[in-house]
């Protein structure tokens, strides 16, 4: 299994923080993406022995589609 590497410390300590939407409750065993606040979801480094500042929102990692999609017939 491959794990994401922190660009600052070089360790495999990148974790995902996916908070629930306001008024929703998500248990750790039953997370549904429809209940996750995608605006606040982000990746960060949890390496306790370094002072990494890596903290990136998920929406900043995607490229929006700017051109029209072609329909398949």
N, CA, C and O atoms as CSV, one atom per row, in Angstrom:
chain,resi,resn,atom,element,x,y,z
A,1,UNK,N,N,0.838,-1.172,0.000
A,1,UNK,CA,C,0.000,0.000,0.000
A,1,UNK,C,C,0.886,1.239,0.000
A,1,UNK,O,O,1.901,1.288,0.694
A,2,UNK,N,N,0.490,2.244,-0.788
A,2,UNK,CA,C,1.255,3.483,-0.864
A,2,UNK,C,C,0.562,4.562,-0.043
A,2,UNK,O,O,-0.665,4.647,-0.020
A,3,UNK,N,N,1.350,5.372,0.619
A,3,UNK,CA,C,0.826,6.446,1.444
A,3,UNK,C,C,1.335,7.782,0.912
A,3,UNK,O,O,2.444,7.852,0.383
A,4,UNK,N,N,0.531,8.851,1.045
A,4,UNK,CA,C,1.007,10.159,0.577
A,4,UNK,C,C,2.144,10.675,1.452
A,4,UNK,O,O,2.144,10.495,2.670
A,5,UNK,N,N,3.099,11.312,0.811
A,5,UNK,CA,C,4.295,11.825,1.479
A,5,UNK,C,C,4.164,13.341,1.657
A,5,UNK,O,O,3.768,14.052,0.734
A,6,UNK,N,N,4.497,13.817,2.840
A,6,UNK,CA,C,4.479,15.254,3.109
A,6,UNK,C,C,5.614,15.918,2.316
A,6,UNK,O,O,6.756,15.463,2.380
A,7,UNK,N,N,5.312,16.983,1.574
A,7,UNK,CA,C,6.364,17.649,0.799
A,7,UNK,C,C,7.373,18.401,1.669
A,7,UNK,O,O,8.443,18.767,1.182
A,8,UNK,N,N,7.062,18.634,2.919
A,8,UNK,CA,C,7.974,19.373,3.794
A,8,UNK,C,C,8.906,18.464,4.582
A,8,UNK,O,O,10.117,18.689,4.595
A,9,UNK,N,N,8.358,17.426,5.250
A,9,UNK,CA,C,9.210,16.571,6.099
A,9,UNK,C,C,9.596,15.263,5.412
A,9,UNK,O,O,10.525,14.592,5.863
A,10,UNK,N,N,8.909,14.883,4.336
A,10,UNK,CA,C,9.248,13.664,3.610
A,10,UNK,C,C,8.724,12.387,4.239
A,10,UNK,O,O,9.070,11.294,3.789
A,11,UNK,N,N,7.895,12.499,5.271
A,11,UNK,CA,C,7.333,11.334,5.945
A,11,UNK,C,C,5.929,11.029,5.407
A,11,UNK,O,O,5.281,11.888,4.808
A,12,UNK,N,N,5.475,9.793,5.632
A,12,UNK,CA,C,4.128,9.418,5.179
A,12,UNK,C,C,3.110,9.721,6.287
A,12,UNK,O,O,2.485,8.818,6.844
A,13,UNK,N,N,2.964,11.010,6.585
A,13,UNK,CA,C,2.121,11.453,7.694
A,13,UNK,C,C,1.007,12.401,7.252
A,13,UNK,O,O,0.546,13.221,8.046
A,14,UNK,N,N,0.571,12.301,6.003
A,14,UNK,CA,C,-0.529,13.130,5.507
A,14,UNK,C,C,-1.843,12.470,5.912
A,14,UNK,O,O,-2.040,11.278,5.674
A,15,UNK,N,N,-2.740,13.238,6.520
A,15,UNK,CA,C,-4.045,12.730,6.936
A,15,UNK,C,C,-5.143,13.631,6.389
A,15,UNK,O,O,-4.907,14.784,6.029
A,16,UNK,N,N,-6.345,13.074,6.336
A,16,UNK,CA,C,-7.512,13.793,5.841
A,16,UNK,C,C,-8.395,14.208,7.010
A,16,UNK,O,O,-8.713,13.392,7.875
A,17,UNK,N,N,-8.787,15.468,7.033
A,17,UNK,CA,C,-9.763,15.959,8.001
A,17,UNK,C,C,-11.039,16.238,7.230
A,17,UNK,O,O,-11.063,17.122,6.373
A,18,UNK,N,N,-12.103,15.497,7.521
A,18,UNK,CA,C,-13.388,15.637,6.828
A,18,UNK,C,C,-14.483,15.867,7.861
A,18,UNK,O,O,-15.100,14.909,8.325
A,19,UNK,N,N,-14.734,17.123,8.230
A,19,UNK,CA,C,-15.726,17.411,9.266
A,19,UNK,C,C,-17.149,17.246,8.742
A,19,UNK,O,O,-17.391,17.425,7.548
A,20,UNK,N,N,-18.087,16.910,9.612
A,20,UNK,CA,C,-19.485,16.795,9.174
A,20,UNK,C,C,-20.088,18.166,8.911
A,20,UNK,O,O,-19.618,19.173,9.440
A,21,UNK,N,N,-21.135,18.197,8.087
A,21,UNK,CA,C,-21.864,19.440,7.849
A,21,UNK,C,C,-22.524,19.876,9.140
A,21,UNK,O,O,-22.740,19.070,10.045
A,22,UNK,N,N,-22.843,21.156,9.217
A,22,UNK,CA,C,-23.521,21.693,10.398
A,22,UNK,C,C,-24.805,20.909,10.653
A,22,UNK,O,O,-25.601,20.709,9.735
A,23,UNK,N,N,-25.009,20.472,11.874
A,23,UNK,CA,C,-26.222,19.764,12.246
A,23,UNK,C,C,-26.217,18.283,11.904
A,23,UNK,O,O,-27.196,17.590,12.181
A,24,UNK,N,N,-25.140,17.780,11.308
A,24,UNK,CA,C,-25.051,16.358,10.955
A,24,UNK,C,C,-24.096,15.663,11.925
A,24,UNK,O,O,-23.190,16.288,12.477
A,25,UNK,N,N,-24.309,14.379,12.119
A,25,UNK,CA,C,-23.415,13.586,12.955
A,25,UNK,C,C,-22.908,12.421,12.122
A,25,UNK,O,O,-23.703,11.701,11.517
A,26,UNK,N,N,-21.597,12.226,12.082
A,26,UNK,CA,C,-20.988,11.111,11.360
A,26,UNK,C,C,-20.131,10.327,12.338
A,26,UNK,O,O,-19.205,10.874,12.937
A,27,UNK,N,N,-20.435,9.058,12.497
A,27,UNK,CA,C,-19.557,8.227,13.327
A,27,UNK,C,C,-18.366,7.806,12.481
A,27,UNK,O,O,-18.441,7.817,11.253
A,28,UNK,N,N,-17.284,7.440,13.122
A,28,UNK,CA,C,-16.077,7.038,12.398
A,28,UNK,C,C,-16.298,5.780,11.569
A,28,UNK,O,O,-15.609,5.572,10.570
A,29,UNK,N,N,-17.248,4.941,11.966
A,29,UNK,CA,C,-17.506,3.699,11.250
A,29,UNK,C,C,-18.466,3.872,10.080
A,29,UNK,O,O,-18.488,3.032,9.179
A,30,UNK,N,N,-19.244,4.922,10.071
A,30,UNK,CA,C,-20.294,5.089,9.066
A,30,UNK,C,C,-20.256,6.489,8.467
A,30,UNK,O,O,-21.221,7.243,8.597
A,31,UNK,N,N,-19.155,6.844,7.816
A,31,UNK,CA,C,-19.027,8.158,7.204
A,31,UNK,C,C,-19.640,8.129,5.809
A,31,UNK,O,O,-19.303,7.272,4.993
A,32,UNK,N,N,-20.529,9.056,5.546
A,32,UNK,CA,C,-21.113,9.202,4.217
A,32,UNK,C,C,-20.692,10.560,3.674
A,32,UNK,O,O,-20.813,11.572,4.364
A,33,UNK,N,N,-20.200,10.586,2.445
A,33,UNK,CA,C,-19.694,11.830,1.873
A,33,UNK,C,C,-20.773,12.886,1.743
A,33,UNK,O,O,-20.459,14.076,1.720
A,34,UNK,N,N,-22.045,12.488,1.656
A,34,UNK,CA,C,-23.102,13.499,1.555
A,34,UNK,C,C,-23.246,14.290,2.857
A,34,UNK,O,O,-23.838,15.369,2.851
A,35,UNK,N,N,-22.725,13.784,3.957
A,35,UNK,CA,C,-22.785,14.474,5.255
A,35,UNK,C,C,-21.513,15.249,5.574
A,35,UNK,O,O,-21.429,15.872,6.633
A,36,UNK,N,N,-20.516,15.226,4.682
A,36,UNK,CA,C,-19.230,15.871,4.931
A,36,UNK,C,C,-19.235,17.296,4.374
A,36,UNK,O,O,-19.727,17.536,3.271
A,37,UNK,N,N,-18.690,18.227,5.134
A,37,UNK,CA,C,-18.567,19.624,4.703
A,37,UNK,C,C,-17.340,19.741,3.802
A,37,UNK,O,O,-16.220,19.875,4.294
A,38,UNK,N,N,-17.542,19.693,2.499
A,38,UNK,CA,C,-16.434,19.684,1.546
A,38,UNK,C,C,-15.678,21.011,1.550
A,38,UNK,O,O,-14.511,21.051,1.159
A,39,UNK,N,N,-16.319,22.093,1.982
A,39,UNK,CA,C,-15.654,23.403,2.053
A,39,UNK,C,C,-14.538,23.414,3.103
A,39,UNK,O,O,-13.553,24.137,2.950
A,40,UNK,N,N,-14.686,22.619,4.161
A,40,UNK,CA,C,-13.695,22.591,5.247
A,40,UNK,C,C,-12.798,21.360,5.202
A,40,UNK,O,O,-11.868,21.260,6.002
A,41,UNK,N,N,-13.046,20.423,4.297
A,41,UNK,CA,C,-12.248,19.203,4.208
A,41,UNK,C,C,-10.844,19.534,3.697
A,41,UNK,O,O,-10.689,20.220,2.687
A,42,UNK,N,N,-9.831,19.043,4.398
A,42,UNK,CA,C,-8.461,19.342,3.979
A,42,UNK,C,C,-7.488,18.233,4.381
A,42,UNK,O,O,-7.800,17.373,5.205
A,43,UNK,N,N,-6.308,18.278,3.779
A,43,UNK,CA,C,-5.197,17.382,4.096
A,43,UNK,C,C,-4.186,18.165,4.917
A,43,UNK,O,O,-3.978,19.357,4.693
A,44,UNK,N,N,-3.561,17.485,5.870
A,44,UNK,CA,C,-2.504,18.135,6.633
A,44,UNK,C,C,-1.502,17.099,7.114
A,44,UNK,O,O,-1.787,15.902,7.103
A,45,UNK,N,N,-0.332,17.557,7.534
A,45,UNK,CA,C,0.717,16.673,8.039
A,45,UNK,C,C,0.560,16.539,9.543
A,45,UNK,O,O,0.439,17.534,10.257
A,46,UNK,N,N,0.562,15.294,10.021
A,46,UNK,CA,C,0.404,15.050,11.455
A,46,UNK,C,C,1.707,14.571,12.104
A,46,UNK,O,O,1.674,13.924,13.150
A,47,UNK,N,N,2.841,14.882,11.494
A,47,UNK,CA,C,4.136,14.492,12.043
A,47,UNK,C,C,4.427,15.348,13.276
A,47,UNK,O,O,4.648,16.553,13.163
A,48,UNK,N,N,4.427,14.728,14.437
A,48,UNK,CA,C,4.632,15.451,15.688
A,48,UNK,C,C,6.069,15.841,15.955
A,48,UNK,O,O,6.333,16.648,16.847
A,49,UNK,N,N,7.008,15.285,15.199
A,49,UNK,CA,C,8.409,15.610,15.451
A,49,UNK,C,C,8.945,16.673,14.498
A,49,UNK,O,O,10.145,16.945,14.493
A,50,UNK,N,N,8.084,17.271,13.702
A,50,UNK,CA,C,8.510,18.346,12.805
A,50,UNK,C,C,7.507,19.499,12.909
A,50,UNK,O,O,6.473,19.378,13.566
A,51,UNK,N,N,7.819,20.582,12.272
A,51,UNK,CA,C,6.932,21.752,12.307
A,51,UNK,C,C,6.388,22.036,10.906
A,51,UNK,O,O,6.457,23.168,10.428
A,52,UNK,N,N,5.855,21.020,10.260
A,52,UNK,CA,C,5.329,21.176,8.902
A,52,UNK,C,C,4.127,22.108,8.907
A,52,UNK,O,O,3.320,22.104,9.837
A,53,UNK,N,N,4.028,22.889,7.872
A,53,UNK,CA,C,2.905,23.800,7.698
A,53,UNK,C,C,2.002,23.329,6.550
A,53,UNK,O,O,1.138,24.081,6.100
A,54,UNK,N,N,2.194,22.086,6.071
A,54,UNK,CA,C,1.383,21.569,4.975
A,54,UNK,C,C,-0.070,21.472,5.424
A,54,UNK,O,O,-0.386,20.765,6.381
A,55,UNK,N,N,-0.952,22.188,4.728
A,55,UNK,CA,C,-2.370,22.205,5.043
A,55,UNK,C,C,-3.083,22.669,3.774
A,55,UNK,O,O,-3.059,23.857,3.452
A,56,UNK,N,N,-3.711,21.753,3.058
A,56,UNK,CA,C,-4.310,22.049,1.762
A,56,UNK,C,C,-5.760,21.613,1.721
A,56,UNK,O,O,-6.074,20.469,2.048
A,57,UNK,N,N,-6.642,22.508,1.324
A,57,UNK,CA,C,-8.051,22.165,1.166
A,57,UNK,C,C,-8.210,21.236,-0.038
A,57,UNK,O,O,-7.507,21.376,-1.038
A,58,UNK,N,N,-9.129,20.302,0.070
A,58,UNK,CA,C,-9.383,19.347,-1.011
A,58,UNK,C,C,-9.798,20.077,-2.284
A,58,UNK,O,O,-9.369,19.701,-3.375
A,59,UNK,N,N,-10.619,21.106,-2.162
A,59,UNK,CA,C,-11.075,21.833,-3.346
A,59,UNK,C,C,-9.938,22.540,-4.068
A,59,UNK,O,O,-10.065,22.830,-5.258
A,60,UNK,N,N,-8.842,22.824,-3.395
A,60,UNK,CA,C,-7.700,23.454,-4.042
A,60,UNK,C,C,-6.896,22.451,-4.862
A,60,UNK,O,O,-6.072,22.848,-5.685
A,61,UNK,N,N,-7.123,21.168,-4.650
A,61,UNK,CA,C,-6.386,20.132,-5.373
A,61,UNK,C,C,-7.052,19.742,-6.686
A,61,UNK,O,O,-6.442,19.038,-7.491
A,62,UNK,N,N,-8.273,20.174,-6.921
A,62,UNK,CA,C,-8.989,19.797,-8.133
A,62,UNK,C,C,-8.922,20.908,-9.165
A,62,UNK,O,O,-8.804,22.086,-8.825
A,63,UNK,N,N,-8.997,20.526,-10.401
A,63,UNK,CA,C,-9.007,21.479,-11.496
A,63,UNK,C,C,-10.421,21.569,-12.040
A,63,UNK,O,O,-10.957,20.559,-12.498
A,64,UNK,N,N,-11.047,22.739,-12.008
A,64,UNK,CA,C,-12.408,22.842,-12.521
A,64,UNK,C,C,-12.442,22.666,-14.038
A,64,UNK,O,O,-11.519,23.065,-14.748
A,65,UNK,N,N,-13.502,22.072,-14.504
A,65,UNK,CA,C,-13.691,21.866,-15.931
A,65,UNK,C,C,-14.108,23.191,-16.555
A,65,UNK,O,O,-15.147,23.745,-16.195
A,66,UNK,N,N,-13.306,23.705,-17.490
A,66,UNK,CA,C,-13.603,24.993,-18.091
A,66,UNK,C,C,-14.110,24.888,-19.529
A,66,UNK,O,O,-14.535,25.886,-20.112
A,67,UNK,N,N,-14.068,23.713,-20.089
A,67,UNK,CA,C,-14.534,23.550,-21.466
A,67,UNK,C,C,-15.756,22.637,-21.485
A,67,UNK,O,O,-15.977,21.847,-20.567
A,68,UNK,N,N,-16.530,22.763,-22.535
A,68,UNK,CA,C,-17.751,21.956,-22.653
A,68,UNK,C,C,-17.399,20.489,-22.857
A,68,UNK,O,O,-16.438,20.150,-23.548
A,69,UNK,N,N,-18.196,19.632,-22.242
A,69,UNK,CA,C,-18.017,18.200,-22.437
A,69,UNK,C,C,-18.715,17.767,-23.717
A,69,UNK,O,O,-19.750,18.319,-24.092
A,70,UNK,N,N,-18.144,16.785,-24.374
A,70,UNK,CA,C,-18.756,16.264,-25.580
A,70,UNK,C,C,-19.720,15.157,-25.216
A,70,UNK,O,O,-19.414,14.293,-24.394
A,71,UNK,N,N,-20.884,15.189,-25.833
A,71,UNK,CA,C,-21.878,14.145,-25.576
A,71,UNK,C,C,-21.601,12.954,-26.489
A,71,UNK,O,O,-21.313,13.116,-27.674
A,72,UNK,N,N,-21.691,11.776,-25.925
A,72,UNK,CA,C,-21.535,10.567,-26.716
A,72,UNK,C,C,-22.908,10.161,-27.231
A,72,UNK,O,O,-23.884,10.164,-26.480
A,73,UNK,N,N,-22.983,9.823,-28.473
A,73,UNK,CA,C,-24.256,9.399,-29.070
A,73,UNK,C,C,-24.298,7.912,-29.236
A,73,UNK,O,O,-25.292,7.373,-29.723
